[in-house]
Amino acid sequence: MNDELNSRVRADFSKARFKSFINQVMSAFSGHPTTLLSYDDVKEKLHIGGPIYRGVKTIRVDQIAGSLNRYHEFDRAFLPKEDQLASRWQKVDRAFYEDIHLPPVVLYKVGEVYFVVDGHHRVSVAREKGQEFIEAEIRECATRVNITPNIKPEDLEILGAKVHFLERTALDHIRADANIKTTIPDGFERMLEHIAVHRYFMGLDLKRNISEEEAVGHWYDTVYLPIVEIIRSSKILKDFKGRTEGDLYLWTLDHQHYLTQEKGQTLQPPEEAARQFIEEKE
């Protein structure tokens, strides 16, 4: 029986390694990386805080998509990428067959994503066996933006830009219900420019100094939100798969700039520019 079990766990590891190899080949053809998220990368880009101990909980295995320090050893499906992982992986696999209870894994939680601190092999075997849930000791890290397990590297770059935008504007505090999203790489940087210009003209109109907080709130209420409300009422977003209200806001402002600078038309209110942009796209 022992020889049979040894043979079984070796076969399980070989199967997992082959799956990892196939994933790497597919990644090379598709250009989509299959590597685990790096906690250090996320921490650097999103300026996360914590971690705060949350106790032992049962969580979904498919929400574990990153690692603290071993993200090069497993792919995004937590399949082993190196033969040197065999010994430890097979021991955990053996414990699965023998129904031996292993201690909880240790995870960091950021948004909806969990990063493995300790227990990589246990997570790997659990996923390979089709296990849906796992017991974990959780430490949660504070973040101003949400991330999900299907996040891609380019998404992380844009979310990092969003964190910078929120740190500069405090929009999430000034307008707690605001949740601007964009897929345009320099989108949030352009919005910062829009706010700066808006603040300048507010000062001219009102003939006084305008605080950054006042300018941010006024820009959101009188420029961004009117455009977004027209986008929502027109339901045009359904024709732009994978795009966001923030993307269409930026395109509307680009359209407004084109009409005034290239066509010599009178500057339109944001909502009118939005209506004209939508009419041309329909």
Kinemage of the C-alpha trace (Angstrom):
@kinemage 1
@onewidth
@group {chain A} dominant
@subgroup {mainchain}
@vectorlist {calphas} color= white
{ca met a 1} P 0.000 0.000 0.000
{ca asn a 2} L 2.882 2.366 0.807
{ca asp a 3} L 4.517 1.743 -2.580
{ca glu a 4} L 1.181 2.309 -4.277
{ca leu a 5} L 0.704 5.623 -2.468
{ca asn a 6} L 4.249 6.722 -3.296
{ca ser a 7} L 3.581 5.972 -6.932
{ca arg a 8} L 0.292 7.886 -6.819
{ca val a 9} L 1.734 11.074 -5.304
{ca arg a 10} L 4.631 11.022 -7.788
{ca ala a 11} L 2.125 10.709 -10.620
{ca asp a 12} L 0.066 13.562 -9.174
{ca phe a 13} L 3.104 15.856 -9.093
{ca ser a 14} L 4.110 14.911 -12.646
{ca lys a 15} L 0.593 15.684 -13.821
{ca ala a 16} L 0.635 19.077 -12.051
{ca arg a 17} L 4.040 19.916 -13.554
{ca phe a 18} L 2.831 19.027 -17.037
{ca lys a 19} L -0.218 21.272 -16.616
{ca ser a 20} L 2.102 24.091 -15.542
{ca phe a 21} L 4.242 23.507 -18.633
{ca ile a 22} L 1.165 23.708 -20.878
{ca asn a 23} L 0.130 26.937 -19.150
{ca gln a 24} L 3.561 28.439 -19.832
{ca val a 25} L 3.385 27.441 -23.505
{ca met a 26} L -0.078 28.958 -23.854
{ca ser a 27} L 1.163 32.103 -22.121
{ca ala a 28} L 4.011 32.427 -24.617
{ca phe a 29} L 1.558 32.273 -27.525
{ca ser a 30} L -1.118 34.492 -26.016
{ca gly a 31} L 1.157 37.070 -24.414
{ca his a 32} L -0.840 36.833 -21.193
{ca pro a 33} L 1.413 36.105 -18.199
{ca thr a 34} L 0.401 33.266 -15.887
{ca thr a 35} L 2.600 34.260 -12.969
{ca leu a 36} L 1.258 34.795 -9.484
{ca leu a 37} L 0.798 38.341 -8.245
{ca ser a 38} L 3.729 39.620 -6.227
{ca tyr a 39} L 2.709 41.066 -2.879
{ca asp a 40} L 5.662 43.464 -2.961
{ca asp a 41} L 4.581 44.791 -6.389
{ca val a 42} L 1.036 45.324 -5.161
{ca lys a 43} L 2.266 46.956 -1.968
{ca glu a 44} L 4.515 49.339 -3.899
{ca lys a 45} L 1.947 50.316 -6.549
{ca leu a 46} L -1.174 50.516 -4.373
{ca his a 47} L 0.466 51.911 -1.203
{ca ile a 48} L -1.394 49.423 0.965
{ca gly a 49} L -1.392 49.569 4.758
{ca gly a 50} L -1.460 46.970 7.520
{ca pro a 51} L -1.548 44.021 7.807
{ca ile a 52} L -4.145 43.626 10.577
{ca tyr a 53} L -4.820 40.199 12.081
{ca arg a 54} L -8.346 38.945 11.254
{ca gly a 55} L -8.208 35.436 12.740
{ca val a 56} L -8.696 32.012 11.172
{ca lys a 57} L -11.357 31.818 8.449
{ca thr a 58} L -12.491 29.509 5.675
{ca ile a 59} L -11.919 31.132 2.280
{ca arg a 60} L -12.314 30.186 -1.364
{ca val a 61} L -9.171 28.673 -2.859
{ca asp a 62} L -9.724 30.472 -6.177
{ca gln a 63} L -9.362 33.834 -4.421
{ca ile a 64} L -5.705 33.047 -3.708
{ca ala a 65} L -3.826 34.598 -6.625
{ca gly a 66} L -0.547 35.888 -5.179
{ca ser a 67} L 2.454 35.180 -3.000
{ca leu a 68} L 4.608 37.070 -0.555
{ca asn a 69} L 7.934 35.694 -1.767
{ca arg a 70} L 7.468 32.542 -3.906
{ca tyr a 71} L 5.512 33.909 -6.856
{ca his a 72} L 8.126 32.596 -9.335
{ca glu a 73} L 7.712 28.978 -8.174
{ca phe a 74} L 3.996 28.561 -8.946
{ca asp a 75} L 1.786 29.783 -11.780
{ca arg a 76} L -1.525 31.652 -11.423
{ca ala a 77} L -3.350 28.310 -11.033
{ca phe a 78} L -0.864 27.493 -8.258
{ca leu a 79} L 0.652 24.670 -10.285
{ca pro a 80} L 4.330 23.955 -9.462
{ca lys a 81} L 6.764 25.371 -12.043
{ca glu a 82} L 9.933 23.696 -10.725
{ca asp a 83} L 10.922 20.041 -10.170
{ca gln a 84} L 12.630 20.964 -6.899
{ca leu a 85} L 9.188 21.464 -5.361
{ca ala a 86} L 8.426 17.756 -5.713
{ca ser a 87} L 9.449 16.531 -2.250
{ca arg a 88} L 7.361 18.982 -0.222
{ca trp a 89} L 4.452 18.907 -2.700
{ca gln a 90} L 4.256 15.117 -2.553
{ca lys a 91} L 4.305 15.138 1.268
{ca val a 92} L 1.294 17.439 1.307
{ca asp a 93} L -0.387 15.309 -1.362
{ca arg a 94} L 0.227 12.210 0.751
{ca ala a 95} L -1.399 13.924 3.745
{ca phe a 96} L -4.444 14.538 1.536
{ca tyr a 97} L -4.764 10.833 0.740
{ca glu a 98} L -4.204 9.847 4.359
{ca asp a 99} L -6.767 12.399 5.540
{ca ile a 100} L -4.248 14.110 7.826
{ca his a 101} L -5.367 17.539 9.049
{ca leu a 102} L -2.773 20.185 8.212
{ca pro a 103} L -2.502 23.573 9.977
{ca pro a 104} L -4.157 26.621 8.345
{ca val a 105} L -2.228 28.398 5.639
{ca val a 106} L -1.198 32.001 6.359
{ca leu a 107} L -2.506 34.640 3.944
{ca tyr a 108} L -2.466 38.391 3.417
{ca lys a 109} L -5.766 39.810 2.114
{ca val a 110} L -5.764 42.824 -0.223
{ca gly a 111} L -9.172 43.733 -1.612
{ca glu a 112} L -10.631 40.408 -2.759
{ca val a 113} L -7.234 38.772 -3.362
{ca tyr a 114} L -5.245 36.583 -0.985
{ca phe a 115} L -1.447 36.300 -1.002
{ca val a 116} L 0.267 33.248 0.462
{ca val a 117} L 2.706 33.924 3.270
{ca asp a 118} L 3.031 30.307 4.389
{ca gly a 119} L 1.443 27.213 2.841
{ca his a 120} L 2.160 27.427 -0.899
{ca his a 121} L 2.287 23.643 -1.325
{ca arg a 122} L -0.949 23.192 0.625
{ca val a 123} L -2.704 25.711 -1.625
{ca ser a 124} L -1.223 24.068 -4.735
{ca val a 125} L -2.384 20.575 -3.761
{ca ala a 126} L -5.800 21.892 -2.704
{ca arg a 127} L -6.350 23.518 -6.111
{ca glu a 128} L -5.107 20.448 -7.974
{ca lys a 129} L -7.528 18.255 -6.007
{ca gly a 130} L -10.436 20.563 -6.830
{ca gln a 131} L -10.835 21.702 -3.238
{ca glu a 132} L -13.078 24.798 -3.127
{ca phe a 133} L -12.295 26.065 0.369
{ca ile a 134} L -9.298 26.141 2.679
{ca glu a 135} L -8.747 27.143 6.288
{ca ala a 136} L -6.498 30.174 6.588
{ca glu a 137} L -5.063 32.585 9.113
{ca ile a 138} L -5.828 35.994 7.654
{ca arg a 139} L -4.023 39.316 7.927
{ca glu a 140} L -5.789 42.095 6.040
{ca cys a 141} L -4.078 45.038 4.350
{ca ala a 142} L -5.888 48.345 3.855
{ca thr a 143} L -6.249 49.609 0.283
{ca arg a 144} L -8.000 52.575 -1.356
{ca val a 145} L -8.859 50.514 -4.439
{ca asn a 146} L -10.297 47.036 -4.815
{ca ile a 147} L -8.480 44.230 -6.612
{ca thr a 148} L -9.897 40.876 -7.689
{ca pro a 149} L -8.236 37.507 -8.402
{ca asn a 150} L -8.497 37.956 -12.191
{ca ile a 151} L -6.430 41.154 -12.136
{ca lys a 152} L -3.855 41.504 -14.917
{ca pro a 153} L -0.460 43.271 -14.737
{ca glu a 154} L -1.727 46.183 -16.844
{ca asp a 155} L -4.704 46.534 -14.493
{ca leu a 156} L -2.300 46.912 -11.584
{ca glu a 157} L -0.544 49.792 -13.336
{ca ile a 158} L -3.831 51.647 -13.834
{ca leu a 159} L -4.952 50.927 -10.264
{ca gly a 160} L -1.636 52.341 -9.073
{ca ala a 161} L -2.425 55.502 -11.038
{ca lys a 162} L -5.862 55.567 -9.400
{ca val a 163} L -4.288 55.369 -5.938
{ca his a 164} L -2.067 58.320 -6.861
{ca phe a 165} L -5.155 60.189 -8.102
{ca leu a 166} L -7.027 59.529 -4.842
{ca glu a 167} L -4.025 60.520 -2.735
{ca arg a 168} L -3.793 63.802 -4.645
{ca thr a 169} L -7.513 64.606 -4.716
{ca ala a 170} L -9.045 62.719 -1.747
{ca leu a 171} L -12.097 62.266 -3.989
{ca asp a 172} L -13.034 59.084 -2.126
{ca his a 173} L -13.421 61.227 1.015
{ca ile a 174} L -14.905 64.340 -0.617
{ca arg a 175} L -17.476 62.285 -2.552
{ca ala a 176} L -17.720 58.931 -0.791
{ca asp a 177} L -19.956 57.424 -3.488
{ca ala a 178} L -17.528 58.262 -6.313
{ca asn a 179} L -15.780 55.302 -7.920
{ca ile a 180} L -14.118 56.390 -11.147
{ca lys a 181} L -12.739 53.612 -13.337
{ca thr a 182} L -10.762 53.851 -16.557
{ca thr a 183} L -8.836 51.459 -18.767
{ca ile a 184} L -6.811 54.274 -20.361
{ca pro a 185} L -3.199 54.135 -19.048
{ca asp a 186} L -2.813 57.909 -18.532
{ca gly a 187} L -6.499 58.458 -17.739
{ca phe a 188} L -6.147 59.470 -14.107
{ca glu a 189} L -3.211 61.756 -14.895
{ca arg a 190} L -5.387 63.524 -17.455
{ca met a 191} L -8.169 63.904 -14.892
{ca leu a 192} L -5.715 65.585 -12.533
{ca glu a 193} L -4.991 68.061 -15.320
{ca his a 194} L -8.718 68.618 -15.838
{ca ile a 195} L -9.144 69.411 -12.136
{ca ala a 196} L -6.194 71.834 -12.179
{ca val a 197} L -7.654 73.692 -15.179
{ca his a 198} L -11.105 73.656 -13.583
{ca arg a 199} L -9.670 75.145 -10.388
{ca tyr a 200} L -7.953 77.904 -12.347
{ca phe a 201} L -11.141 78.983 -14.160
{ca met a 202} L -13.186 78.716 -10.957
{ca gly a 203} L -10.798 81.241 -9.427
{ca leu a 204} L -11.263 83.585 -12.374
{ca asp a 205} L -15.048 83.277 -12.292
{ca leu a 206} L -15.425 83.658 -8.529
{ca lys a 207} L -12.513 86.130 -8.147
{ca arg a 208} L -11.027 84.333 -5.129
{ca asn a 209} L -8.653 81.572 -4.222
{ca ile a 210} L -10.142 78.103 -4.668
{ca ser a 211} L -8.974 75.302 -2.393
{ca glu a 212} L -8.056 72.005 -3.990
{ca glu a 213} L -10.832 70.266 -2.054
{ca glu a 214} L -13.440 72.713 -3.354
{ca ala a 215} L -12.152 72.354 -6.905
{ca val a 216} L -12.221 68.544 -6.763
{ca gly a 217} L -15.815 68.459 -5.500
{ca his a 218} L -16.979 71.079 -7.996
{ca trp a 219} L -15.259 69.314 -10.917
{ca tyr a 220} L -16.895 66.025 -9.958
{ca asp a 221} L -20.359 67.588 -9.537
{ca thr a 222} L -20.398 69.913 -12.542
{ca val a 223} L -18.086 68.281 -15.102
{ca tyr a 224} L -17.561 64.579 -14.529
{ca leu a 225} L -20.966 63.564 -13.138
{ca pro a 226} L -23.139 65.354 -15.767
{ca ile a 227} L -21.231 63.549 -18.528
{ca val a 228} L -21.527 60.204 -16.758
{ca glu a 229} L -25.262 60.656 -16.177
{ca ile a 230} L -25.778 61.194 -19.912
{ca ile a 231} L -23.637 58.129 -20.657
{ca arg a 232} L -25.803 56.090 -18.285
{ca ser a 233} L -29.132 57.355 -19.625
{ca ser a 234} L -28.075 56.708 -23.230
{ca lys a 235} L -26.897 53.149 -22.397
{ca ile a 236} L -24.133 53.681 -24.975
{ca leu a 237} L -21.584 51.901 -22.785
{ca lys a 238} L -22.971 48.536 -23.958
{ca asp a 239} L -21.480 49.301 -27.394
{ca phe a 240} L -17.995 49.722 -25.910
{ca lys a 241} L -17.209 46.285 -24.502
{ca gly a 242} L -14.562 46.332 -21.793
{ca arg a 243} L -14.672 50.110 -21.489
{ca thr a 244} L -15.828 52.247 -18.560
{ca glu a 245} L -17.730 55.452 -17.855
{ca gly a 246} L -14.377 57.074 -17.122
{ca asp a 247} L -13.122 56.119 -20.600
{ca leu a 248} L -16.140 57.726 -22.254
{ca tyr a 249} L -15.747 60.810 -20.082
{ca leu a 250} L -12.170 61.213 -21.361
{ca trp a 251} L -13.229 60.624 -24.959
{ca thr a 252} L -15.972 63.232 -24.562
{ca leu a 253} L -13.448 65.801 -23.333
{ca asp a 254} L -11.162 64.885 -26.243
{ca his a 255} L -14.120 65.432 -28.574
{ca gln a 256} L -14.866 68.784 -26.943
{ca his a 257} L -11.239 69.851 -27.403
{ca tyr a 258} L -11.331 68.748 -31.056
{ca leu a 259} L -14.447 70.805 -31.769
{ca thr a 260} L -13.096 73.956 -30.149
{ca gln a 261} L -9.453 73.769 -31.233
{ca glu a 262} L -9.707 72.081 -34.630
{ca lys a 263} L -13.168 73.124 -35.787
{ca gly a 264} L -13.273 76.541 -34.147
{ca gln a 265} L -16.635 75.937 -32.496
{ca thr a 266} L -17.724 77.702 -29.315
{ca leu a 267} L -16.808 75.866 -26.119
{ca gln a 268} L -19.735 73.669 -25.112
{ca pro a 269} L -20.865 72.734 -21.603
{ca pro a 270} L -19.651 69.217 -20.709
{ca glu a 271} L -23.131 67.675 -20.905
{ca glu a 272} L -23.696 69.135 -24.385
{ca ala a 273} L -20.353 67.794 -25.564
{ca ala a 274} L -21.369 64.405 -24.183
{ca arg a 275} L -24.679 64.463 -26.065
{ca gln a 276} L -22.960 65.377 -29.320
{ca phe a 277} L -20.302 62.693 -28.809
{ca ile a 278} L -23.005 60.060 -28.203
{ca glu a 279} L -25.065 61.183 -31.215
{ca glu a 280} L -22.035 60.802 -33.470
{ca lys a 281} L -21.347 57.304 -32.118
{ca glu a 282} L -24.918 56.048 -32.462
